[in-house]
Amino acid sequence: MAQDEKLSKESKAKDELMRAGIQKSLDLAARCSTSENSDNYEFLEEQIDQLEAQARSAFQSRMDVASLLPKLAAKKLLTPDDLKTLEMLIVGDAEYYLKYEPELDEWKAELRRVLDQIKGLQNSTIDVEGLMHIRALCREAHQVVADLVFYFDAKERAAKFQAVMNGPLSSDDYSFLTDMVAEMLAEGNK
């Protein structure tokens, strides 16, 4: 009972930190809207990174990872709850990103638009103006490609995890998962 009470107090404290982190992020975003400059956006980026770290830590404190690690180390058969915890811990971020990301089609369309513009410049005279235009278009393409790479990386990571978890785990799988979970827990406690 005392352990449950301690966890409840810890969860409440992390909830309050999350609320404060969310508010700080919103305040910085408002500052960006009123005073658009790179410093403000860099502060916002740092705050969003902190908010994500807080969310990861709070998430890990709510999952029963403590009982999962010894089972992995002993290569014991995992229950459906253990498998769900492992999935949430390892690829939950990727799965939820995929679930809530609405812009995939827009990114593909934007990339096609930029590449069509580059194609249009292919047969034109390439002077200084044309070169600078190509550079600007390449920068636009780079931004969109980075979003697409991140999206498909998340999709592939989730699919690989599902493929591994659909069959029986080998001794190497258990060792790898044990190391991965231990590393994630260490990162979450920082």
Backbone as JSON Lines, residues from 0, in Angstrom:
{"i":0,"aa":"M","n":[0.82,-1.19,0.0],"ca":[0.0,0.0,0.0],"c":[0.86,1.26,0.0]}
{"i":1,"aa":"A","n":[1.92,1.24,0.82],"ca":[2.81,2.41,0.88],"c":[3.48,2.64,-0.46]}
{"i":2,"aa":"Q","n":[3.81,1.56,-1.17],"ca":[4.43,1.68,-2.5],"c":[3.46,2.33,-3.49]}
{"i":3,"aa":"D","n":[2.18,1.89,-3.45],"ca":[1.16,2.49,-4.33],"c":[0.98,3.96,-4.03]}
{"i":4,"aa":"E","n":[0.99,4.32,-2.75],"ca":[0.84,5.72,-2.34],"c":[2.02,6.55,-2.84]}
{"i":5,"aa":"K","n":[3.22,5.97,-2.75],"ca":[4.42,6.66,-3.23],"c":[4.34,6.89,-4.74]}
{"i":6,"aa":"L","n":[3.9,5.85,-5.47],"ca":[3.76,5.98,-6.92],"c":[2.7,7.02,-7.28]}
{"i":7,"aa":"S","n":[1.62,7.05,-6.51],"ca":[0.57,8.02,-6.76],"c":[1.09,9.44,-6.56]}
{"i":8,"aa":"K","n":[1.84,9.66,-5.5],"ca":[2.41,10.99,-5.25],"c":[3.41,11.35,-6.35]}
{"i":9,"aa":"E","n":[4.21,10.36,-6.75],"ca":[5.19,10.59,-7.82],"c":[4.47,10.93,-9.13]}
{"i":10,"aa":"S","n":[3.39,10.21,-9.44],"ca":[2.61,10.48,-10.65],"c":[2.0,11.87,-10.62]}
{"i":11,"aa":"K","n":[1.46,12.24,-9.46],"ca":[0.87,13.57,-9.34],"c":[1.92,14.66,-9.52]}
{"i":12,"aa":"A","n":[3.11,14.43,-8.96],"ca":[4.19,15.41,-9.11],"c":[4.6,15.52,-10.58]}
{"i":13,"aa":"K","n":[4.69,14.38,-11.27],"ca":[5.06,14.4,-12.69],"c":[3.95,15.04,-13.53]}
{"i":14,"aa":"D","n":[2.69,14.82,-13.12],"ca":[1.58,15.47,-13.82],"c":[1.69,16.99,-13.71]}
{"i":15,"aa":"E","n":[2.02,17.47,-12.53],"ca":[2.17,18.92,-12.32],"c":[3.34,19.46,-13.15]}
{"i":16,"aa":"L","n":[4.44,18.71,-13.2],"ca":[5.57,19.12,-14.04],"c":[5.15,19.17,-15.51]}
{"i":17,"aa":"M","n":[4.36,18.18,-15.93],"ca":[3.89,18.17,-17.32],"c":[3.03,19.39,-17.6]}
{"i":18,"aa":"R","n":[2.11,19.7,-16.7],"ca":[1.24,20.87,-16.9],"c":[2.07,22.15,-16.98]}
{"i":19,"aa":"A","n":[3.06,22.26,-16.11],"ca":[3.93,23.44,-16.13],"c":[4.74,23.48,-17.43]}
{"i":20,"aa":"G","n":[5.22,22.32,-17.88],"ca":[5.97,22.26,-19.13],"c":[5.12,22.62,-20.33]}
{"i":21,"aa":"I","n":[3.88,22.16,-20.31],"ca":[2.96,22.51,-21.4],"c":[2.72,24.01,-21.41]}
{"i":22,"aa":"Q","n":[2.46,24.58,-20.24],"ca":[2.2,26.02,-20.16],"c":[3.42,26.83,-20.63]}
{"i":23,"aa":"K","n":[4.61,26.39,-20.22],"ca":[5.82,27.1,-20.63],"c":[5.98,27.02,-22.15]}
{"i":24,"aa":"S","n":[5.67,25.86,-22.73],"ca":[5.75,25.71,-24.19],"c":[4.76,26.65,-24.89]}
{"i":25,"aa":"L","n":[3.55,26.71,-24.35],"ca":[2.54,27.59,-24.95],"c":[2.93,29.05,-24.81]}
{"i":26,"aa":"D","n":[3.5,29.42,-23.66],"ca":[3.95,30.8,-23.47],"c":[5.06,31.16,-24.46]}
{"i":27,"aa":"L","n":[6.0,30.24,-24.64],"ca":[7.09,30.5,-25.6],"c":[6.55,30.57,-27.03]}
{"i":28,"aa":"A","n":[5.57,29.74,-27.36],"ca":[4.97,29.78,-28.69],"c":[4.27,31.12,-28.91]}
{"i":29,"aa":"A","n":[3.6,31.63,-27.88],"ca":[2.95,32.94,-27.99],"c":[4.0,34.04,-28.2]}
{"i":30,"aa":"R","n":[5.13,33.9,-27.51],"ca":[6.21,34.89,-27.69],"c":[6.73,34.83,-29.12]}
{"i":31,"aa":"C","n":[6.82,33.62,-29.68],"ca":[7.27,33.48,-31.06],"c":[6.31,34.17,-32.02]}
{"i":32,"aa":"S","n":[5.03,34.08,-31.72],"ca":[4.01,34.71,-32.58],"c":[4.11,36.23,-32.57]}
{"i":33,"aa":"T","n":[4.45,36.79,-31.41],"ca":[4.51,38.24,-31.31],"c":[5.86,38.81,-31.7]}
{"i":34,"aa":"S","n":[6.9,38.01,-31.51],"ca":[8.25,38.47,-31.84],"c":[8.98,37.34,-32.56]}
{"i":35,"aa":"E","n":[8.8,37.32,-33.87],"ca":[9.38,36.23,-34.66],"c":[10.86,36.47,-34.89]}
{"i":36,"aa":"N","n":[11.67,35.68,-34.19],"ca":[13.11,35.69,-34.42],"c":[13.68,34.33,-34.06]}
{"i":37,"aa":"S","n":[14.88,34.07,-34.54],"ca":[15.46,32.74,-34.36],"c":[15.69,32.4,-32.89]}
{"i":38,"aa":"D","n":[16.06,33.38,-32.07],"ca":[16.28,33.09,-30.65],"c":[15.01,32.57,-29.99]}
{"i":39,"aa":"N","n":[13.89,33.23,-30.22],"ca":[12.64,32.77,-29.61],"c":[12.27,31.36,-30.07]}
{"i":40,"aa":"Y","n":[12.45,31.08,-31.35],"ca":[12.14,29.74,-31.84],"c":[13.12,28.7,-31.3]}
{"i":41,"aa":"E","n":[14.37,29.08,-31.1],"ca":[15.33,28.16,-30.49],"c":[14.95,27.85,-29.05]}
{"i":42,"aa":"F","n":[14.49,28.88,-28.3],"ca":[14.01,28.65,-26.93],"c":[12.81,27.7,-26.95]}
{"i":43,"aa":"L","n":[11.92,27.91,-27.89],"ca":[10.74,27.06,-28.01],"c":[11.16,25.63,-28.33]}
{"i":44,"aa":"E","n":[12.1,25.48,-29.24],"ca":[12.58,24.14,-29.6],"c":[13.17,23.43,-28.38]}
{"i":45,"aa":"E","n":[13.97,24.13,-27.59],"ca":[14.55,23.56,-26.37],"c":[13.46,23.17,-25.38]}
{"i":46,"aa":"Q","n":[12.46,24.02,-25.24],"ca":[11.36,23.74,-24.31],"c":[10.56,22.51,-24.77]}
{"i":47,"aa":"I","n":[10.33,22.4,-26.06],"ca":[9.61,21.24,-26.59],"c":[10.41,19.97,-26.34]}
{"i":48,"aa":"D","n":[11.74,20.04,-26.49],"ca":[12.58,18.88,-26.18],"c":[12.45,18.5,-24.7]}
{"i":49,"aa":"Q","n":[12.43,19.51,-23.84],"ca":[12.26,19.24,-22.4],"c":[10.89,18.64,-22.11]}
{"i":50,"aa":"L","n":[9.87,19.16,-22.76],"ca":[8.52,18.65,-22.57],"c":[8.44,17.19,-23.0]}
{"i":51,"aa":"E","n":[9.05,16.86,-24.11],"ca":[9.06,15.46,-24.58],"c":[9.78,14.57,-23.59]}
{"i":52,"aa":"A","n":[10.9,15.04,-23.04],"ca":[11.64,14.25,-22.04],"c":[10.8,14.05,-20.78]}
{"i":53,"aa":"Q","n":[10.08,15.08,-20.38],"ca":[9.19,14.96,-19.21],"c":[8.08,13.95,-19.49]}
{"i":54,"aa":"A","n":[7.52,13.98,-20.69],"ca":[6.46,13.04,-21.05],"c":[7.0,11.61,-21.05]}
{"i":55,"aa":"R","n":[8.21,11.42,-21.59],"ca":[8.83,10.1,-21.6],"c":[9.04,9.59,-20.18]}
{"i":56,"aa":"S","n":[9.55,10.44,-19.31],"ca":[9.78,10.06,-17.92],"c":[8.48,9.72,-17.2]}
{"i":57,"aa":"A","n":[7.46,10.55,-17.39],"ca":[6.17,10.3,-16.76],"c":[5.55,9.01,-17.3]}
{"i":58,"aa":"F","n":[5.67,8.79,-18.58],"ca":[5.17,7.56,-19.2],"c":[5.84,6.34,-18.58]}
{"i":59,"aa":"Q","n":[7.18,6.38,-18.51],"ca":[7.92,5.24,-17.98],"c":[7.57,4.97,-16.52]}
{"i":60,"aa":"S","n":[7.28,6.02,-15.76],"ca":[6.93,5.81,-14.36],"c":[5.56,5.14,-14.21]}
{"i":61,"aa":"R","n":[4.73,5.24,-15.24],"ca":[3.39,4.63,-15.18],"c":[3.37,3.21,-15.71]}
{"i":62,"aa":"M","n":[4.4,2.82,-16.42],"ca":[4.46,1.47,-16.99],"c":[5.16,0.53,-16.0]}
{"i":63,"aa":"D","n":[4.78,-0.73,-16.02],"ca":[5.38,-1.7,-15.11],"c":[6.65,-2.28,-15.73]}
{"i":64,"aa":"V","n":[7.62,-1.41,-15.93],"ca":[8.87,-1.83,-16.56],"c":[9.77,-2.55,-15.56]}
{"i":65,"aa":"A","n":[9.63,-2.2,-14.28],"ca":[10.47,-2.81,-13.25],"c":[10.31,-4.33,-13.25]}
{"i":66,"aa":"S","n":[9.1,-4.84,-13.45],"ca":[8.91,-6.29,-13.46],"c":[9.27,-6.9,-14.81]}
{"i":67,"aa":"L","n":[9.31,-6.09,-15.84],"ca":[9.62,-6.58,-17.19],"c":[11.11,-6.89,-17.35]}
{"i":68,"aa":"L","n":[11.96,-6.04,-16.83],"ca":[13.39,-6.2,-17.02],"c":[13.92,-7.53,-16.49]}
{"i":69,"aa":"P","n":[13.56,-7.96,-15.27],"ca":[14.04,-9.27,-14.8],"c":[13.54,-10.44,-15.66]}
{"i":70,"aa":"K","n":[12.31,-10.34,-16.18],"ca":[11.79,-11.4,-17.05],"c":[12.6,-11.49,-18.33]}
{"i":71,"aa":"L","n":[12.94,-10.33,-18.88],"ca":[13.75,-10.32,-20.1],"c":[15.14,-10.9,-19.82]}
{"i":72,"aa":"A","n":[15.74,-10.46,-18.73],"ca":[17.08,-10.93,-18.39],"c":[17.1,-12.44,-18.16]}
{"i":73,"aa":"A","n":[16.02,-12.98,-17.56],"ca":[15.93,-14.42,-17.3],"c":[15.38,-15.19,-18.51]}
{"i":74,"aa":"K","n":[15.06,-14.47,-19.58],"ca":[14.52,-15.06,-20.81],"c":[13.25,-15.85,-20.54]}
{"i":75,"aa":"K","n":[12.39,-15.3,-19.67],"ca":[11.11,-15.93,-19.35],"c":[10.08,-15.57,-20.4]}
{"i":76,"aa":"L","n":[9.07,-16.42,-20.52],"ca":[7.97,-16.17,-21.43],"c":[7.24,-14.9,-20.99]}
{"i":77,"aa":"L","n":[6.96,-14.03,-21.93],"ca":[6.32,-12.75,-21.62],"c":[4.81,-12.87,-21.77]}
{"i":78,"aa":"T","n":[4.09,-12.26,-20.85],"ca":[2.62,-12.25,-20.9],"c":[2.18,-11.22,-21.94]}
{"i":79,"aa":"P","n":[0.91,-11.26,-22.34],"ca":[0.41,-10.22,-23.25],"c":[0.61,-8.81,-22.69]}
{"i":80,"aa":"D","n":[0.42,-8.63,-21.37],"ca":[0.66,-7.31,-20.76],"c":[2.12,-6.91,-20.87]}
{"i":81,"aa":"D","n":[3.02,-7.89,-20.67],"ca":[4.46,-7.61,-20.8],"c":[4.77,-7.17,-22.23]}
{"i":82,"aa":"L","n":[4.2,-7.88,-23.19],"ca":[4.45,-7.55,-24.6],"c":[3.93,-6.16,-24.94]}
{"i":83,"aa":"K","n":[2.76,-5.8,-24.39],"ca":[2.19,-4.47,-24.63],"c":[3.08,-3.4,-24.01]}
{"i":84,"aa":"T","n":[3.57,-3.67,-22.79],"ca":[4.48,-2.72,-22.13],"c":[5.75,-2.55,-22.95]}
{"i":85,"aa":"L","n":[6.29,-3.66,-23.43],"ca":[7.51,-3.61,-24.25],"c":[7.27,-2.84,-25.54]}
{"i":86,"aa":"E","n":[6.13,-3.09,-26.17],"ca":[5.77,-2.37,-27.39],"c":[5.67,-0.86,-27.13]}
{"i":87,"aa":"M","n":[4.96,-0.49,-26.07],"ca":[4.8,0.93,-25.75],"c":[6.15,1.57,-25.45]}
{"i":88,"aa":"L","n":[7.0,0.85,-24.76],"ca":[8.3,1.39,-24.39],"c":[9.22,1.57,-25.59]}
{"i":89,"aa":"I","n":[9.22,0.6,-26.48],"ca":[10.19,0.61,-27.58],"c":[9.68,1.35,-28.82]}
{"i":90,"aa":"V","n":[8.43,1.12,-29.21],"ca":[7.93,1.76,-30.44],"c":[6.64,2.54,-30.24]}
{"i":91,"aa":"G","n":[6.23,2.72,-29.0],"ca":[5.0,3.48,-28.74],"c":[5.06,4.87,-29.31]}
{"i":92,"aa":"D","n":[6.22,5.52,-29.17],"ca":[6.35,6.88,-29.72],"c":[6.15,6.88,-31.23]}
{"i":93,"aa":"A","n":[6.71,5.9,-31.91],"ca":[6.58,5.81,-33.36],"c":[5.13,5.52,-33.75]}
{"i":94,"aa":"E","n":[4.5,4.58,-33.05],"ca":[3.12,4.23,-33.39],"c":[2.18,5.4,-33.17]}
{"i":95,"aa":"Y","n":[2.37,6.13,-32.09],"ca":[1.48,7.28,-31.84],"c":[1.78,8.43,-32.78]}
{"i":96,"aa":"Y","n":[3.03,8.6,-33.16],"ca":[3.36,9.61,-34.16],"c":[2.63,9.3,-35.46]}
{"i":97,"aa":"L","n":[2.7,8.04,-35.89],"ca":[2.02,7.63,-37.13],"c":[0.5,7.81,-37.01]}
{"i":98,"aa":"K","n":[-0.03,7.51,-35.86],"ca":[-1.47,7.6,-35.63],"c":[-1.98,9.04,-35.74]}
{"i":99,"aa":"Y","n":[-1.19,9.98,-35.25],"ca":[-1.66,11.37,-35.17],"c":[-1.04,12.31,-36.2]}
{"i":100,"aa":"E","n":[-0.19,11.81,-37.08],"ca":[0.43,12.69,-38.08],"c":[-0.5,12.86,-39.27]}
{"i":101,"aa":"P","n":[-1.06,14.06,-39.48],"ca":[-2.03,14.26,-40.56],"c":[-1.45,14.78,-41.88]}
{"i":102,"aa":"E","n":[-0.15,15.02,-41.95],"ca":[0.37,15.79,-43.08],"c":[1.11,14.99,-44.14]}
{"i":103,"aa":"L","n":[1.09,13.68,-44.08],"ca":[1.85,12.87,-45.02],"c":[1.52,13.22,-46.47]}
{"i":104,"aa":"D","n":[0.25,13.26,-46.81],"ca":[-0.13,13.57,-48.2],"c":[0.29,14.98,-48.59]}
{"i":105,"aa":"E","n":[0.21,15.91,-47.64],"ca":[0.64,17.28,-47.93],"c":[2.15,17.34,-48.19]}
{"i":106,"aa":"W","n":[2.92,16.58,-47.42],"ca":[4.37,16.55,-47.63],"c":[4.71,15.99,-49.01]}
{"i":107,"aa":"K","n":[4.04,14.91,-49.38],"ca":[4.29,14.32,-50.7],"c":[3.94,15.31,-51.8]}
{"i":108,"aa":"A","n":[2.81,15.98,-51.65],"ca":[2.39,16.97,-52.66],"c":[3.38,18.13,-52.72]}
{"i":109,"aa":"E","n":[3.84,18.59,-51.57],"ca":[4.81,19.68,-51.52],"c":[6.11,19.28,-52.21]}
{"i":110,"aa":"L","n":[6.57,18.05,-51.95],"ca":[7.79,17.59,-52.59],"c":[7.62,17.52,-54.1]}
{"i":111,"aa":"R","n":[6.48,17.01,-54.57],"ca":[6.21,16.98,-56.02],"c":[6.22,18.39,-56.6]}
{"i":112,"aa":"R","n":[5.61,19.35,-55.9],"ca":[5.55,20.73,-56.37],"c":[6.96,21.3,-56.51]}
{"i":113,"aa":"V","n":[7.8,21.09,-55.5],"ca":[9.17,21.62,-55.53],"c":[9.98,20.94,-56.62]}
{"i":114,"aa":"L","n":[9.85,19.63,-56.74],"ca":[10.6,18.91,-57.77],"c":[10.13,19.31,-59.17]}
{"i":115,"aa":"D","n":[8.85,19.6,-59.34],"ca":[8.35,20.1,-60.63],"c":[8.97,21.45,-60.96]}
{"i":116,"aa":"Q","n":[9.12,22.29,-59.96],"ca":[9.75,23.6,-60.19],"c":[11.22,23.42,-60.57]}
{"i":117,"aa":"I","n":[11.9,22.49,-59.91],"ca":[13.31,22.22,-60.25],"c":[13.37,21.69,-61.69]}
{"i":118,"aa":"K","n":[12.47,20.78,-62.01],"ca":[12.42,20.23,-63.37],"c":[12.2,21.34,-64.39]}
{"i":119,"aa":"G","n":[11.36,22.31,-64.06],"ca":[11.1,23.43,-64.96],"c":[12.33,24.28,-65.23]}
{"i":120,"aa":"L","n":[13.25,24.28,-64.3],"ca":[14.48,25.05,-64.47],"c":[15.56,24.27,-65.23]}
{"i":121,"aa":"Q","n":[15.33,23.0,-65.43],"ca":[16.32,22.12,-66.03],"c":[16.79,22.59,-67.4]}
{"i":122,"aa":"N","n":[15.88,23.05,-68.22],"ca":[16.24,23.43,-69.6],"c":[16.38,24.93,-69.79]}
{"i":123,"aa":"S","n":[16.31,25.68,-68.7],"ca":[16.44,27.13,-68.83],"c":[17.91,27.53,-68.69]}
{"i":124,"aa":"T","n":[18.18,28.77,-69.02],"ca":[19.52,29.3,-68.84],"c":[19.79,29.38,-67.35]}
{"i":125,"aa":"I","n":[20.89,28.82,-66.95],"ca":[21.18,28.81,-65.51],"c":[22.19,29.93,-65.23]}
{"i":126,"aa":"D","n":[21.62,31.07,-64.87],"ca":[22.43,32.21,-64.47],"c":[22.44,32.29,-62.94]}
{"i":127,"aa":"V","n":[22.96,33.38,-62.4],"ca":[23.04,33.53,-60.95],"c":[21.64,33.47,-60.33]}
{"i":128,"aa":"E","n":[20.7,34.14,-60.93],"ca":[19.31,34.12,-60.44],"c":[18.77,32.69,-60.42]}
{"i":129,"aa":"G","n":[19.01,31.95,-61.51],"ca":[18.55,30.56,-61.6],"c":[19.22,29.67,-60.57]}
{"i":130,"aa":"L","n":[20.51,29.89,-60.36],"ca":[21.23,29.08,-59.36],"c":[20.69,29.33,-57.95]}
{"i":131,"aa":"M","n":[20.42,30.59,-57.66],"ca":[19.88,30.9,-56.33],"c":[18.47,30.33,-56.17]}
{"i":132,"aa":"H","n":[17.7,30.34,-57.27],"ca":[16.37,29.76,-57.22],"c":[16.46,28.26,-56.96]}
{"i":133,"aa":"I","n":[17.39,27.59,-57.63],"ca":[17.59,26.15,-57.42],"c":[17.99,25.88,-55.97]}
{"i":134,"aa":"R","n":[18.88,26.7,-55.45],"ca":[19.3,26.52,-54.04],"c":[18.11,26.67,-53.1]}
{"i":135,"aa":"A","n":[17.27,27.67,-53.34],"ca":[16.09,27.88,-52.49],"c":[15.14,26.68,-52.6]}
{"i":136,"aa":"L","n":[14.95,26.18,-53.81],"ca":[14.07,25.03,-53.99],"c":[14.66,23.78,-53.32]}
{"i":137,"aa":"C","n":[15.96,23.63,-53.38],"ca":[16.61,22.49,-52.72],"c":[16.42,22.56,-51.21]}
{"i":138,"aa":"R","n":[16.49,23.77,-50.68],"ca":[16.26,23.94,-49.24],"c":[14.83,23.54,-48.87]}
{"i":139,"aa":"E","n":[13.86,23.97,-49.7],"ca":[12.47,23.57,-49.46],"c":[12.32,22.05,-49.53]}
{"i":140,"aa":"A","n":[12.92,21.45,-50.54],"ca":[12.83,19.99,-50.7],"c":[13.47,19.29,-49.49]}
{"i":141,"aa":"H","n":[14.58,19.8,-49.04],"ca":[15.26,19.2,-47.89],"c":[14.36,19.18,-46.66]}
{"i":142,"aa":"Q","n":[13.65,20.27,-46.41],"ca":[12.75,20.35,-45.26],"c":[11.67,19.28,-45.34]}
{"i":143,"aa":"V","n":[11.07,19.13,-46.51],"ca":[9.99,18.16,-46.68],"c":[10.53,16.74,-46.63]}
{"i":144,"aa":"V","n":[11.67,16.5,-47.25],"ca":[12.27,15.16,-47.24],"c":[12.6,14.75,-45.81]}
{"i":145,"aa":"A","n":[13.07,15.68,-44.98],"ca":[13.37,15.36,-43.59],"c":[12.12,14.88,-42.86]}
{"i":146,"aa":"D","n":[10.98,15.54,-43.11],"ca":[9.72,15.1,-42.5],"c":[9.33,13.71,-43.0]}
{"i":147,"aa":"L","n":[9.49,13.47,-44.28],"ca":[9.16,12.17,-44.85],"c":[10.07,11.06,-44.31]}
{"i":148,"aa":"V","n":[11.35,11.35,-44.2],"ca":[12.29,10.37,-43.65],"c":[11.9,10.02,-42.22]}
{"i":149,"aa":"F","n":[11.59,11.04,-41.41],"ca":[11.2,10.81,-40.03],"c":[9.94,9.94,-39.97]}
{"i":150,"aa":"Y","n":[8.96,10.25,-40.81],"ca":[7.7,9.49,-40.84],"c":[7.96,8.03,-41.21]}
{"i":151,"aa":"F","n":[8.68,7.81,-42.31],"ca":[8.89,6.44,-42.76],"c":[9.84,5.67,-41.85]}
{"i":152,"aa":"D","n":[10.75,6.35,-41.2],"ca":[11.59,5.7,-40.2],"c":[10.72,5.17,-39.06]}
{"i":153,"aa":"A","n":[9.78,5.99,-38.59],"ca":[8.88,5.56,-37.52],"c":[8.04,4.37,-37.98]}
{"i":154,"aa":"K","n":[7.54,4.43,-39.2],"ca":[6.71,3.35,-39.74],"c":[7.51,2.05,-39.84]}
{"i":155,"aa":"E","n":[8.73,2.14,-40.34],"ca":[9.57,0.95,-40.5],"c":[9.99,0.39,-39.14]}
{"i":156,"aa":"R","n":[10.28,1.26,-38.18],"ca":[10.68,0.82,-36.85],"c":[9.53,0.06,-36.18]}
{"i":157,"aa":"A","n":[8.32,0.58,-36.29],"ca":[7.16,-0.1,-35.71],"c":[6.92,-1.44,-36.4]}
{"i":158,"aa":"A","n":[7.06,-1.48,-37.71],"ca":[6.85,-2.73,-38.46],"c":[7.9,-3.78,-38.09]}
{"i":159,"aa":"K","n":[9.15,-3.36,-37.95],"ca":[10.22,-4.3,-37.57],"c":[9.95,-4.88,-36.19]}
{"i":160,"aa":"F","n":[9.52,-4.03,-35.27],"ca":[9.22,-4.5,-33.92],"c":[8.1,-5.55,-33.99]}
{"i":161,"aa":"Q","n":[7.04,-5.25,-34.72],"ca":[5.91,-6.18,-34.82],"c":[6.36,-7.5,-35.44]}
{"i":162,"aa":"A","n":[7.22,-7.44,-36.45],"ca":[7.7,-8.66,-37.09],"c":[8.49,-9.53,-36.11]}
{"i":163,"aa":"V","n":[9.35,-8.91,-35.31],"ca":[10.14,-9.65,-34.33],"c":[9.24,-10.24,-33.26]}
{"i":164,"aa":"M","n":[8.26,-9.47,-32.81],"ca":[7.43,-9.9,-31.69],"c":[6.36,-10.92,-32.1]}
{"i":165,"aa":"N","n":[6.13,-11.1,-33.39],"ca":[5.12,-12.06,-33.84],"c":[5.59,-13.5,-33.73]}
{"i":166,"aa":"G","n":[6.88,-13.71,-33.62],"ca":[7.4,-15.06,-33.49],"c":[7.99,-15.26,-32.11]}
{"i":167,"aa":"P","n":[8.48,-16.47,-31.86],"ca":[9.13,-16.69,-30.57],"c":[10.45,-15.92,-30.5]}
{"i":168,"aa":"L","n":[10.76,-15.42,-29.32],"ca":[11.99,-14.64,-29.13],"c":[13.17,-15.58,-28.95]}
{"i":169,"aa":"S","n":[14.25,-15.26,-29.65],"ca":[15.47,-16.04,-29.51],"c":[16.24,-15.53,-28.29]}
{"i":170,"aa":"S","n":[17.27,-16.25,-27.92],"ca":[18.13,-15.83,-26.82],"c":[18.75,-14.47,-27.12]}
{"i":171,"aa":"D","n":[19.15,-14.28,-28.37],"ca":[19.72,-12.98,-28.78],"c":[18.68,-11.87,-28.69]}
{"i":172,"aa":"D","n":[17.42,-12.18,-29.05],"ca":[16.34,-11.19,-28.95],"c":[16.17,-10.75,-27.5]}
{"i":173,"aa":"Y","n":[16.15,-11.74,-26.59],"ca":[16.0,-11.41,-25.17],"c":[17.15,-10.54,-24.68]}
{"i":174,"aa":"S","n":[18.36,-10.9,-25.07],"ca":[19.53,-10.11,-24.65],"c":[19.46,-8.69,-25.19]}
{"i":175,"aa":"F","n":[19.1,-8.56,-26.46],"ca":[18.99,-7.25,-27.08],"c":[17.91,-6.41,-26.39]}
{"i":176,"aa":"L","n":[16.75,-7.02,-26.15],"ca":[15.65,-6.3,-25.51],"c":[15.99,-5.92,-24.07]}
{"i":177,"aa":"T","n":[16.69,-6.79,-23.36],"ca":[17.11,-6.48,-21.99],"c":[18.01,-5.25,-21.99]}
{"i":178,"aa":"D","n":[19.0,-5.25,-22.87],"ca":[19.91,-4.1,-22.96],"c":[19.17,-2.83,-23.35]}
{"i":179,"aa":"M","n":[18.25,-2.95,-24.31],"ca":[17.52,-1.79,-24.8],"c":[16.63,-1.21,-23.68]}
{"i":180,"aa":"V","n":[15.91,-2.06,-22.98],"ca":[15.02,-1.59,-21.91],"c":[15.83,-0.97,-20.78]}
{"i":181,"aa":"A","n":[16.93,-1.61,-20.42],"ca":[17.78,-1.06,-19.35],"c":[18.32,0.32,-19.75]}
{"i":182,"aa":"E","n":[18.74,0.46,-21.01],"ca":[19.24,1.75,-21.5],"c":[18.15,2.81,-21.5]}
{"i":183,"aa":"M","n":[16.95,2.42,-21.92],"ca":[15.83,3.37,-21.95],"c":[15.46,3.81,-20.54]}
{"i":184,"aa":"L","n":[15.5,2.88,-19.61],"ca":[15.19,3.24,-18.21],"c":[16.25,4.18,-17.66]}
{"i":185,"aa":"A","n":[17.5,3.93,-17.98],"ca":[18.58,4.81,-17.52],"c":[18.4,6.21,-18.09]}
{"i":186,"aa":"E","n":[18.05,6.31,-19.38],"ca":[17.81,7.61,-20.01],"c":[16.62,8.31,-19.38]}
{"i":187,"aa":"G","n":[15.59,7.55,-19.05],"ca":[14.39,8.13,-18.46],"c":[14.6,8.64,-17.05]}
{"i":188,"aa":"N","n":[15.6,8.12,-16.38],"ca":[15.88,8.55,-15.0],"c":[16.84,9.73,-14.93]}
{"i":189,"aa":"K","n":[17.28,10.2,-16.07],"ca":[18.21,11.35,-16.09],"c":[17.45,12.62,-15.88]}
